[in-house]
Amino acid sequence: NTDAVRYGSLEHPGDSYSFDIFTQVARAVREGDGLGGLEPQQVLAAGESQSAMALVTYHNGVQPLTGAFDGFFVHSRASMALPVVGPDEYADLASAFGSTPAKLRDDLDVPVMVLQSEGDVTGLLNSSATRQPDGENFRLWEVAGTAHADAHLLGPIADSADCGVPINDGPLHLVAKAAFHHLVEWVRTGEAPPEAPLLDVTDDEPPSLVRDPDGIATGGVRTPPVDTPVDVLSGEPGPSDDLFCLLLGSTGAPTSGRSASC
């Protein structure tokens, strides 16, 4: 609470009310409330990490009832959706891990852009369990050499993360901006984003990512730092046992001797 005068008496009723609060905010924005006279042309729902899991729940169960949003940007989701709970109950994420994977329903008429980092696809978040084919209103991009959280996201505190190796310093934020731009154009014009190959995974259970001799994941959305590497950008974490480090990936030296030259 950074404004005690404005928010001091505010009491959030709990996780069970969050989906209705989200709907009411969307309706208010669509009517121009708080926008200084601007009239929005489209109202998009966007969420990353835990909020992306909540968007899966909202898209599958609430959007069909409300039609509140014109499109969805689901960024770095886990395989499960955010649990729906009763009044005064907490949506416990820890207990949700290991629950049945939740795919996004494909019978709605609103575009959905799903963006996953390499680190989201296997391991703890295991989003590969929810892969579904691209369709009229669905796109899935998985980005090689990226992590759920990285140096760009952490900013000044990135160097203080003690994960045994430098954390991931990949350009996920640039791909995210491109993906969101495509979603805006998709909703505005009907032109769908390009399809992209998925990251290569093994047939093991649980699956693992396929890597080249340098240790760089193969397949997926490619960026210059993974196709012409001076470092190995990976969603694989360093050796630290810190739970936070599991999400930060790593940046290391190529192992095959290949490097970029100027």
N, C-alpha and C positions, 0 to 999 in steps of 0.2 A: 504494500500500500504506500504509494509515493505522494498521495494527496489526501491527507486525513480529513480535511474539511469536506471534500467531495465524496469520498468513499468510506468515511469512518462508520457510517450506519449501514453500509451494504452488507448483506448476509447472503452468500451463495447457497442455494438450497441443496447442492450436491450433484454428483455425476449423473444421476438419473434424469436431471432436468436439462442437461447440457444440449441435447439434440433439439429440444424445443427452443432453448435460448438461441441456438444457431439459426433456427428457422425464423424466429422473430427478427433477428438482426438482418437476415437476408431480405425479409419483407420491408423492413424500414429503409434499407439502402435502396431497394428497387423503387420506393416511393420518393426517394431523394432526401430523406431525413438526414440532417447533419452534413449535407453536401454543398451548402451554400448556393442553392439554386441549380446545381448541376443535375442532369437527368441521365442516369446510367443506361447504357445501351445493352449491357449484359452483366449478369451477376454470377461470378464463378466461386466455387468452393475450393480452397487449397489447404493442404495439411501435410506436415512432414513428421515422420517417426510416429510417436504416440498419436498425434493428431491425424496422421494418415490412416492409422488403424481405426480411429473414430469415423473418418470419412467412409471407410468401407462399410461400417455399420449403418451410417446415415444413408449412403447411396442405396444399399440393399433393402433397408426397412423403412426409411422415413421419406426419402425423395419421391417414391411412388405415391405417397399420400399428400405431399405438400407441393411438389413441382417447384420448389423454392429456388433452385439453381439451374443455370443454363449450361454448366459444364463443371467437371471435376478434375483437379490436379492432385493426384495421389503420389506423394514423394517419400520413398524409403519406408514402405510399409513392412510389417512382419507378416508371417503366413496367416496369423489369426486376426480376427476383428476385435475391436474394443467390446468387452462384455456389456450387456444391458443389465442394469441392476435396479433394485427397488429404492424407494425413498430412504434417505439417510444411509445408504450403502455406498461403499467405495468400489470403483471399477478396478479391481486388483489385477494389474498386468502380470505380476509374477505367477499367479495361479493360472493365467490364461495360456502361458507357454506350454506347448504340448497338446493344446486342444485341437479340435478338427480345423484344418485349413479352410479359409473362407475366400472363395472366388467372388468376383464382382458379377452381379447378374447382368445378362446381356439382352434383356427385353425392354430396356428404357430407351428413350429417344434423345438422351443428352450425352455429348461426347465425354469420354473419360481418358485422360492421359496419365499413365502410370510410369514413373521414373524411379529406377532402382539402381543403387550403387552396387559395385561388385561385392562389397562386404555384406549387403543385404540378402544376396541370392542363396548362400549356403550358411552353415554355422547356426548361430543363435537365432537369427531372424528367419532364415530358411524360406525366403519368398519363392524359391523355385517350386515349392509344393503348390503354389497358387497360380502357376503359369497358365495362361489361356490364350488362344489364338487371336491375332488382330482381327478386327471386324469393322463393321460400318460405324460403330460408335466406340471403338476401343483401340488403344495403342499401348504397347509395352516397350519401353526402352531400358536396357540394362547396360551400364557404362563400365567398360574395362578400366582397371587401374584406379578405382575410386573406393572410398570408404563411407560408412554411414555418417560419420562426422570427421572433419579433417582440419588442416591448418588454417584454411581460409575461414571456416566457420568459427574456430576457436579464437582466431585473431591473436592479440598480444599474449594470451596465456598458452599458446601452442607450445612454445619452447619450454614451458614448465611442466608439461605432461611427461611424467617419468614412466615410459612404457618399455624401456629396454632398447628401443630403436627410435629414430625420428618418426613421428606420425605421418600419415598420408598427406601429401601436398599436391594432390591431383586437381584437375580443373572441373570438378563436378558442378561447381556453381555456374560455369559457363554453359554446360549442357542443360542445366536446369532452366536457365534463362531462355535458351533456344526452345526447349520443350514447352515452356509456358507461353512463349510467343506463338508457337504453332497452335496451342489450344485456343488462344484468343482468336486467331484467324479461322480456326476450324468452326468455332461458334459463330463468328461474324459472317463468314462467306460460305461455309460448308465444305471448304477444301481441307481434307484430312492430312495430318502430318505424314511424312514418309514412314514406311515400315523399316524396321531395323532388325538385323540378326540378333539372336539371344546369345548370351555367354555360353560357352561350351562347358558342360558338366559331365561327370562320369555317371555310369549306371549303378554305382554303389548306393547303399542305403545306410546312412544318409549320403547324398551326393557330394562330390568335391569338384572344384573348378579345375579345368584342364589348363595347364600352363606351358609356355614355351621354354626353351633352355635357359632363358634369363629369369624365369619365374613370373613372367607377365601373363595374365589371363588371356586366353584366346577367345575370339568371337566378340559379340556385343558391339555397342557403339564405340568406335575408336577415336582417339584424339592424338595429336602429334606426340605428346610425351610418352605414349605407350607404343607407337609405331616407329618412333625414332628416339629410343630412350637414352638418356644420360643417367637416369636413376630407375630403379625398379619400383613403380607405384603399384601398391597392392592393397586389397581389402583385408588381407591376412594381418592380424595384430602381432605386435612384438611379444617377447617372452614374459611380460609382466602378468601377474595373476589378478591385477586390478580389473574389476568388472568394467569400469569406464574405458579401459584400454581396448577391450574387445571390440569397441565400436569405432576405433580411431585408425585402423589399418596401419600401414607402414610405408616408409620410403627407404630404399636401400640401394646398394651398388649392383650393377649387372654382374651375373656370374659367368657369362660366356665370353666376356671380353669385348662384346659388341658395344659401341657407343656412338653417339652422334658426333659429327665433325662439322666445322664451319669453314 
